[in-house]
């Protein structure tokens, strides 16, 4: 499971293996909108839809964390 933290005014996603990916709130909002568009228009298989939903849930939690931390 990937977790999200706030570090140096960035949202940092940390995978189970320890790798980190950093992004800004603005970029995450853009990525979220793109993912929603893909879910609505392109994703057809149940497995892809399940992955997209998990990713969308993670993005939502990260955005809430960003808002709570004043980003």
DSSP file (Angstrom, degrees, kcal/mol; ACC not computed):
  #  RESIDUE AA STRUCTURE BP1 BP2  ACC     N-H-->O    O-->H-N    N-H-->O    O-->H-N    TCO  KAPPA ALPHA  PHI   PSI    X-CA   Y-CA   Z-CA
    1    1 A X              0   0    0      0, 0.0     2,-0.3     0, 0.0    13,-0.0   0.000 360.0 360.0 360.0 136.0    0.0    0.0    0.0
    2    2 A X        -     0   0    0     13,-0.1     2,-0.3    14,-0.1    13,-0.2  -0.713 360.0-160.4 -90.3 139.5    1.3    3.4   -0.9
    3    3 A X  E     -A   14   0A   0     11,-2.5    11,-3.1    -2,-0.3     2,-0.4  -0.790   6.4-140.5-115.0 161.0    1.1    6.2    1.7
    4    4 A X  E     +A   13   0A   0     -2,-0.3     2,-0.3     9,-0.2     9,-0.2  -0.972  21.3 171.3-124.2 139.0    1.2   10.0    1.3
    5    5 A X  E     -A   12   0A   0      7,-2.4     7,-3.2    -2,-0.4     2,-0.5  -0.883  32.4-115.2-133.9 167.8    3.0   12.5    3.5
    6    6 A X  E     +A   11   0A   0     -2,-0.3     2,-0.4     5,-0.2     5,-0.2  -0.933  37.5 166.0-106.6 128.4    3.8   16.2    3.3
    7    7 A X  E >   -A   10   0A   0      3,-2.6     3,-1.5    -2,-0.5    -2,-0.0  -0.965  67.4 -13.7-144.0 125.3    7.4   17.2    3.0
    8    8 A X  T 3  S-     0   0    0     -2,-0.4     3,-0.1     1,-0.3    -1,-0.1   0.891 126.5 -54.5  51.7  46.4    8.8   20.6    2.1
    9    9 A X  T 3  S+     0   0    0      1,-0.2     2,-0.3    60,-0.1    16,-0.3   0.694 118.8 107.7  62.4  21.7    5.4   21.8    0.8
   10   10 A X  E <  S-A    7   0A   0     -3,-1.5    -3,-2.6    14,-0.1     2,-0.6  -0.913  73.0-120.1-123.1 154.3    5.1   18.8   -1.5
   11   11 A X  E     -AB   6  23A   0     12,-2.8    12,-2.4    -2,-0.3     2,-0.5  -0.841  31.2-162.0 -90.4 125.9    3.0   15.7   -1.4
   12   12 A X  E     -AB   5  22A   0     -7,-3.2    -7,-2.4    -2,-0.6     2,-0.5  -0.951   6.2-155.2-116.4 121.6    5.3   12.6   -1.2
   13   13 A X  E     -AB   4  21A   0      8,-3.2     8,-2.2    -2,-0.5     2,-0.5  -0.823  10.0-163.6 -92.8 131.3    4.0    9.2   -2.1
   14   14 A X  E     -AB   3  20A   0    -11,-3.1   -11,-2.5    -2,-0.5     6,-0.2  -0.969   7.3-148.6-119.9 120.3    5.9    6.4   -0.4
   15   15 A X    >   -     0   0    0      4,-2.6     3,-1.7    -2,-0.5   -13,-0.1  -0.289  32.3-101.9 -80.1 169.3    5.5    2.8   -1.8
   16   16 A X  T 3  S+     0   0    0      1,-0.3    -1,-0.1     2,-0.1   -14,-0.1   0.841 124.4  56.0 -58.4 -33.3    5.7   -0.3    0.3
   17   17 A X  T 3  S-     0   0    0      2,-0.1    -1,-0.3     1,-0.1    -3,-0.0   0.534 121.3-108.4 -78.2  -6.4    9.2   -0.8   -1.1
   18   18 A X  S <  S+     0   0    0     -3,-1.7    -2,-0.1     1,-0.3     2,-0.1   0.381  70.3 141.2  97.4  -4.0   10.3    2.6    0.1
   19   19 A X        -     0   0    0     -5,-0.1    -4,-2.6     1,-0.0     2,-0.4  -0.461  38.1-147.0 -73.3 148.5   10.5    4.4   -3.2
   20   20 A X  E     -B   14   0A   0     -6,-0.2     2,-0.4    -2,-0.1    -6,-0.2  -0.908  16.9-171.1-121.7 143.2    9.2    8.0   -3.1
   21   21 A X  E     -B   13   0A   0     -8,-2.2    -8,-3.2    -2,-0.4     2,-0.4  -0.997  13.9-157.1-130.9 127.3    7.5   10.2   -5.7
   22   22 A X  E     +B   12   0A   0     -2,-0.4     2,-0.3   -10,-0.2   -10,-0.2  -0.826  18.8 160.6-108.6 143.0    7.0   13.9   -5.0
   23   23 A X  E     -B   11   0A   0    -12,-2.4   -12,-2.8    -2,-0.4     2,-0.2  -0.955  33.8-112.0-149.6 167.0    4.4   16.2   -6.5
   24   24 A X     >  -     0   0    0     -2,-0.3     4,-2.3   -14,-0.2     5,-0.2  -0.596  31.6-112.7 -96.7 164.8    2.7   19.5   -5.9
   25   25 A X  H  > S+     0   0    0    -16,-0.3     4,-2.6    -2,-0.2     5,-0.2   0.916 118.0  53.2 -62.5 -42.2   -0.9   19.9   -5.0
   26   26 A X  H  > S+     0   0    0      1,-0.2     4,-1.9     2,-0.2    -1,-0.2   0.916 110.7  46.1 -60.7 -43.6   -1.6   21.6   -8.4
   27   27 A X  H  > S+     0   0    0      2,-0.2     4,-2.9     1,-0.2    -1,-0.2   0.897 111.6  51.7 -66.6 -39.6    0.0   18.7  -10.3
   28   28 A X  H  X S+     0   0    0     -4,-2.3     4,-2.5     2,-0.2    -2,-0.2   0.891 108.2  51.6 -65.5 -38.4   -2.0   16.2   -8.2
   29   29 A X  H  X S+     0   0    0     -4,-2.6     4,-2.1     2,-0.2    -1,-0.2   0.907 111.9  47.4 -62.8 -40.5   -5.2   18.0   -8.9
   30   30 A X  H  X S+     0   0    0     -4,-1.9     4,-2.3     2,-0.2    -2,-0.2   0.929 112.2  49.0 -64.6 -45.9   -4.4   17.9  -12.7
   31   31 A X  H  X S+     0   0    0     -4,-2.9     4,-2.3     1,-0.2    -2,-0.2   0.876 109.9  52.7 -61.7 -37.9   -3.5   14.2  -12.4
   32   32 A X  H  X S+     0   0    0     -4,-2.5     4,-2.5     2,-0.2    -1,-0.2   0.925 109.0  48.6 -64.0 -45.2   -6.8   13.5  -10.6
   33   33 A X  H  X S+     0   0    0     -4,-2.1     4,-2.1     1,-0.2    -2,-0.2   0.900 111.9  49.6 -62.1 -40.8   -8.8   15.2  -13.3
   34   34 A X  H  X S+     0   0    0     -4,-2.3     4,-2.3     2,-0.2    -1,-0.2   0.899 110.7  49.9 -64.9 -40.7   -7.0   13.2  -16.0
   35   35 A X  H  X S+     0   0    0     -4,-2.3     4,-2.6     2,-0.2    -2,-0.2   0.914 109.6  50.6 -65.2 -43.0   -7.6   10.0  -14.1
   36   36 A X  H  X S+     0   0    0     -4,-2.5     4,-2.3     1,-0.2    -1,-0.2   0.917 110.4  50.6 -60.0 -42.9  -11.3   10.7  -13.8
   37   37 A X  H  X S+     0   0    0     -4,-2.1     4,-2.0     1,-0.2     5,-0.3   0.917 110.6  48.9 -61.2 -44.1  -11.5   11.5  -17.5
   38   38 A X  H  X>S+     0   0    0     -4,-2.3     4,-2.7     1,-0.2     5,-2.2   0.905 110.4  51.1 -63.1 -41.0   -9.8    8.1  -18.3
   39   39 A X  H  <5S+     0   0    0     -4,-2.6    -1,-0.2     1,-0.2    -2,-0.2   0.919 114.5  44.0 -61.0 -42.7  -12.2    6.3  -16.0
   40   40 A X  H  <5S+     0   0    0     -4,-2.3    -1,-0.2    -5,-0.2    -2,-0.2   0.798 130.5  19.1 -73.2 -29.2  -15.2    7.9  -17.7
   41   41 A X  H  <5S+     0   0    0     -4,-2.0    -3,-0.2    -5,-0.2    -2,-0.2   0.725 129.5  21.8-117.8 -26.2  -14.0    7.5  -21.3
   42   42 A X  T  <5S+     0   0    0     -4,-2.7     2,-0.4    -5,-0.3    -3,-0.2   0.751  86.2  93.0-122.2 -31.5  -11.3    4.8  -21.8
   43   43 A X      < +     0   0    0     -5,-2.2    -1,-0.0     1,-0.2     3,-0.0  -0.559  36.1 157.0 -78.9 124.5  -11.1    2.2  -19.0
   44   44 A X        +     0   0    0     -2,-0.4    -1,-0.2    -3,-0.0     2,-0.1   0.737  43.4  81.4-115.1 -36.9  -13.1   -0.8  -19.9
   45   45 A X  S  > S-     0   0    0      1,-0.1     4,-2.2     4,-0.0     5,-0.1  -0.431  73.5-130.1 -80.6 150.4  -11.8   -3.8  -18.0
   46   46 A X  H  > S+     0   0    0      1,-0.2     4,-2.4     2,-0.2     5,-0.2   0.861 108.0  53.9 -63.6 -36.8  -12.7   -4.5  -14.4
   47   47 A X  H  > S+     0   0    0      2,-0.2     4,-2.0     1,-0.2    -1,-0.2   0.918 110.5  45.5 -67.5 -41.8   -9.1   -5.0  -13.4
   48   48 A X  H  > S+     0   0    0      1,-0.2     4,-2.5     2,-0.2    -1,-0.2   0.891 112.8  51.9 -65.2 -38.6   -8.1   -1.6  -14.9
   49   49 A X  H  X S+     0   0    0     -4,-2.2     4,-2.4     2,-0.2    -2,-0.2   0.891 107.7  51.7 -65.4 -39.7  -11.1    0.0  -13.2
   50   50 A X  H  X S+     0   0    0     -4,-2.4     4,-2.1     2,-0.2    -1,-0.2   0.917 111.6  46.6 -63.3 -43.4  -10.2   -1.4   -9.8
   51   51 A X  H  X S+     0   0    0     -4,-2.0     4,-2.5     2,-0.2    -2,-0.2   0.918 112.3  50.6 -64.3 -43.7   -6.6   -0.1  -10.1
   52   52 A X  H  X S+     0   0    0     -4,-2.5     4,-2.6     1,-0.2    -2,-0.2   0.893 109.8  50.4 -62.5 -40.1   -7.9    3.3  -11.2
   53   53 A X  H  X S+     0   0    0     -4,-2.4     4,-2.3     2,-0.2    -1,-0.2   0.909 110.4  49.3 -65.4 -41.6  -10.3    3.5   -8.3
   54   54 A X  H  X S+     0   0    0     -4,-2.1     4,-2.2     2,-0.2    -2,-0.2   0.920 112.8  47.8 -62.0 -43.2   -7.6    2.6   -5.8
   55   55 A X  H  X S+     0   0    0     -4,-2.5     4,-2.7     1,-0.2    -2,-0.2   0.913 110.8  51.1 -63.9 -43.0   -5.4    5.3   -7.3
   56   56 A X  H  X S+     0   0    0     -4,-2.6     4,-2.3     1,-0.2    -1,-0.2   0.889 109.2  50.8 -62.6 -39.5   -8.2    7.8   -7.2
   57   57 A X  H  X S+     0   0    0     -4,-2.3     4,-2.3     2,-0.2    -1,-0.2   0.908 110.7  49.2 -64.2 -41.8   -8.8    7.0   -3.5
   58   58 A X  H  X S+     0   0    0     -4,-2.2     4,-2.5     2,-0.2    -2,-0.2   0.926 110.9  49.7 -62.7 -45.4   -5.1    7.5   -2.8
   59   59 A X  H  X S+     0   0    0     -4,-2.7     4,-2.6     1,-0.2    -2,-0.2   0.907 109.9  52.0 -59.7 -41.9   -5.1   10.9   -4.7
   60   60 A X  H  X S+     0   0    0     -4,-2.3     4,-2.1     2,-0.2    -1,-0.2   0.919 110.2  47.3 -61.7 -44.5   -8.2   11.9   -2.7
   61   61 A X  H  X S+     0   0    0     -4,-2.3     4,-2.2     1,-0.2    -1,-0.2   0.902 112.5  50.6 -63.5 -40.0   -6.5   11.1    0.6
   62   62 A X  H  X S+     0   0    0     -4,-2.5     4,-2.4     2,-0.2    -2,-0.2   0.895 109.4  50.1 -66.2 -39.8   -3.4   13.0   -0.4
   63   63 A X  H  X S+     0   0    0     -4,-2.6     4,-2.5     2,-0.2    -1,-0.2   0.893 110.1  50.3 -66.3 -38.5   -5.4   16.1   -1.5
   64   64 A X  H  X S+     0   0    0     -4,-2.1     4,-2.5     2,-0.2    -2,-0.2   0.908 110.6  50.2 -63.3 -41.1   -7.2   16.1    1.9
   65   65 A X  H  X S+     0   0    0     -4,-2.2     4,-1.3     2,-0.2    -2,-0.2   0.911 110.3  50.2 -61.8 -43.1   -3.8   15.8    3.6
   66   66 A X  H  <>S+     0   0    0     -4,-2.4     5,-2.9     1,-0.2     3,-0.4   0.926 111.4  47.7 -62.0 -45.1   -2.5   18.7    1.5
   67   67 A X  H ><5S+     0   0    0     -4,-2.5     3,-1.7     1,-0.2    -2,-0.2   0.915 109.4  53.2 -62.3 -42.7   -5.5   20.9    2.4
   68   68 A X  H 3<5S+     0   0    0     -4,-2.5    -1,-0.2     1,-0.3    -2,-0.2   0.761 110.2  49.3 -64.4 -24.2   -5.2   20.0    6.1
   69   69 A X  T 3<5S-     0   0    0     -4,-1.3    -1,-0.3    -3,-0.4    -2,-0.2   0.198 120.7-105.9-101.9  15.1   -1.5   21.1    6.0
   70   70 A X  T < 5       0   0    0     -3,-1.7    -3,-0.2     1,-0.1    -2,-0.1   0.706 360.0 360.0  74.8  20.7   -2.3   24.4    4.2
   71   71 A X      <       0   0    0     -5,-2.9    -4,-0.2    -6,-0.2   -46,-0.1   0.457 360.0 360.0 -89.1 360.0   -1.0   23.5    0.8
